[in-house]
Amino acid sequence: MNPLFGLDGRVALVTGAGSGIGQATAVQLAVMGAAKVILVGRSAEKLQTTVTMMQIAAPKCQAEIIPCDLYDAGERLQLISKVVATGKLDILVNNAGTVSESPLRQTTPDSWAKTMELNLTAPFDLIRGLVDLLAKSKKGSVINVSSTLAVKPVLHTSAYNASKAALGQMTRTLALELGPEGIRVNAVLPSIVDTPLYRGRYADDAAFLRRSEAIHKLHPIGRMGQSIDVANAIVFLAGDAAAWITGVELPVDGGMLVT
């Protein structure tokens, strides 16, 4: 394997690592040589499933579970303290997020605030709290998981769309600020990806499958995304093959943004 695509010896942290894109990313980081992946999420049981997958795919990679409710500012501080105490971090993947769907008149202040808390404030807090470790790495890489809705909004998701657009601007701003410290900051923009979070919009799997054909047709490539599609892009941005890439919002969308 070309060493530019390897992550030998690096330590990564992935939020929302218990399922979907976060889980796939954790496994791929391990496969590509990461020495340790810190798994963050609310469910220790789901995180343990990710550990099992990592052990099968890359037995040499160490996995550490840190349960954390990223909605809670106090728990975010505890998470940061635990990671800082380890003394090393090279890669931060801010993947955890939530989707809120409602027309303007039904969007409550609480719903708006919760969406911003998880999708925007939590990534900011983690970057701010872990920036010194990332600078110490000299190859620090932050990847924020955004959405095509940051640039191509749909109806009845004003809070979500706004949170992801703001995440993009934060990504670009921090790329400017942190580049001189050897930290690259990028984002990926997935479109529709078959994850538990997306399937949760439907009453059951049967309802999702009935809608699947229409979803596939929204993408010029002819199919919706899988978690591994996004994970592969994240792992690319994390490593040396992307050493001259920062401040980018990379669409991983099957071509949806060109429609």
Secondary structure, DSSP 8 states (H G I E B T S, - for coil): --GGG--TT-EEEEESTTSHHHHHHHHHHHHTT-SEEEEEES-HHHHHHHHHHHHHH-TTSEEEEEE--TT-HHHHHHHHHHHHHHT---EEEE-------B-GGG--HHHHHHHHIIIIIHHHHHHHHHHHHHHHHSSEEEEEE--GGGTS--TTBHHHHHHHHHHHHHHHHHHHHHGGGTEEEEEEEE-SB--HHHHTTSSSHHHHHHHHHHHHHTSTTSS-B-HHHHHHHHHHHHSGGGTT--S-EEEESTTGGG-
